[in-house]
């Protein structure tokens, strides 16, 4: 029986449209490929970003970068919010939470890339 589950990731970016777009696509693509996700598995994709990334919404970035993904995610509901500001927290971070029906998959592979690796050293090889 399929169960609702979630997989996370994060990546750092520069505050340019190009960087936010390429890094958003990169982290989502990494999660898709690492977990062999199919389009029909997805329920929603949620993003958060730190306040210093303010030139492009990652949901828009993902739509713009659809040609660089394994398939078009335009049918999947996307949502973005600003990350809560935590004094001393890592800057220029895009976080992603993908919810879906991932079957009986027991160990989903998260993607913490580039500077965001420090956020979850327990999940990064």
C-alpha positions as CSV (number, residue, x, y, z in Angstrom):
1,X,0.0,0.0,0.0
2,X,1.3,3.4,-0.9
3,X,1.9,5.8,2.0
4,X,2.2,9.6,2.0
5,X,5.8,10.6,2.7
6,X,8.1,13.5,2.3
7,X,11.7,14.1,1.2
8,X,13.8,17.2,1.8
9,X,16.7,19.0,0.5
10,X,18.5,22.3,0.5
11,X,21.0,24.2,-1.6
12,X,22.8,27.6,-1.5
13,X,22.5,30.1,-4.2
14,X,23.6,33.6,-5.2
15,X,20.9,36.3,-5.3
16,X,20.6,36.3,-9.1
17,X,17.7,35.0,-11.1
18,X,20.1,32.6,-12.9
19,X,21.6,31.2,-9.8
20,X,18.2,30.7,-8.0
21,X,16.8,29.1,-11.1
22,X,19.7,26.7,-11.7
23,X,20.1,25.8,-8.1
24,X,16.4,25.2,-7.5
25,X,16.3,22.9,-10.6
26,X,19.5,21.2,-9.4
27,X,18.3,20.3,-5.9
28,X,14.9,19.1,-7.2
29,X,16.5,17.0,-10.0
30,X,18.9,15.5,-7.5
31,X,16.0,14.4,-5.2
32,X,14.0,13.0,-8.2
33,X,17.0,11.0,-9.5
34,X,18.2,9.8,-6.2
35,X,14.8,8.4,-5.3
36,X,13.6,7.4,-8.7
37,X,10.5,9.5,-8.4
38,X,7.8,9.5,-11.0
39,X,5.5,12.4,-11.8
40,X,2.5,10.5,-10.5
41,X,4.2,10.2,-7.1
42,X,4.1,13.9,-6.3
43,X,1.5,15.6,-4.2
44,X,3.1,19.0,-3.7
45,X,6.5,20.8,-3.6
46,X,7.1,23.4,-1.0
47,X,10.0,25.8,-1.0
48,X,11.4,28.2,1.6
49,X,14.2,30.7,1.1
50,X,16.2,33.0,3.3
51,X,15.4,36.7,3.2
52,X,18.6,37.5,1.3
53,X,17.3,35.7,-1.8
54,X,14.7,38.1,-3.1
55,X,15.0,38.3,-6.9
56,X,13.1,35.1,-7.9
57,X,10.6,32.7,-6.3
58,X,11.9,29.1,-6.4
59,X,8.5,27.9,-7.6
60,X,8.8,30.2,-10.6
61,X,12.4,29.1,-11.0
62,X,11.3,25.5,-11.2
63,X,8.7,26.3,-13.8
64,X,11.2,28.3,-15.9
65,X,13.7,25.4,-15.7
66,X,11.3,22.7,-16.6
67,X,13.4,21.7,-19.7
68,X,16.3,20.7,-17.4
69,X,14.1,18.3,-15.3
70,X,13.3,14.7,-16.1
71,X,9.7,15.7,-16.7
72,X,7.4,18.7,-16.5
73,X,6.2,19.4,-13.0
74,X,3.7,22.1,-14.0
75,X,0.8,19.9,-12.8
76,X,2.2,19.7,-9.3
77,X,1.1,22.4,-6.8
78,X,4.1,24.5,-5.8
79,X,4.3,26.8,-2.8
80,X,7.0,29.1,-1.5
81,X,7.5,31.0,1.7
82,X,10.3,33.0,3.4
83,X,12.4,31.0,5.8
84,X,12.2,32.2,9.4
85,X,15.1,34.4,10.2
86,X,17.4,32.8,12.8
87,X,20.3,34.9,14.0
88,X,23.5,33.3,12.8
89,X,21.7,30.9,10.5
90,X,23.1,29.9,7.1
91,X,22.4,32.6,4.5
92,X,21.3,32.3,0.8
93,X,19.6,29.0,1.3
94,X,16.7,27.4,-0.7
95,X,15.0,24.5,1.1
96,X,12.6,22.1,-0.6
97,X,10.0,19.7,0.8
98,X,8.5,17.2,-1.6
99,X,5.4,15.3,-0.4
100,X,4.1,12.4,-2.3
101,X,3.2,8.7,-2.5
102,X,6.5,7.1,-2.6
103,X,5.3,3.5,-2.0
104,X,7.0,1.3,0.5
105,X,10.3,3.1,0.1
106,X,11.9,2.9,3.5
107,X,14.9,5.2,3.2
108,X,14.4,8.2,1.0
109,X,17.6,10.0,0.0
110,X,17.7,13.7,0.9
111,X,19.7,16.2,-1.0
112,X,21.7,18.8,0.9
113,X,24.1,20.4,-1.7
114,X,26.9,22.9,-1.8
115,X,26.9,25.2,1.3
116,X,23.7,23.7,2.6
117,X,25.5,20.4,3.5
118,X,26.2,21.9,6.9
119,X,22.5,22.0,7.7
120,X,22.2,18.2,7.9
121,X,25.6,16.6,8.2
122,X,23.9,13.4,9.4
123,X,22.3,13.0,6.0
124,X,25.2,14.0,3.8
125,X,27.9,11.5,2.7
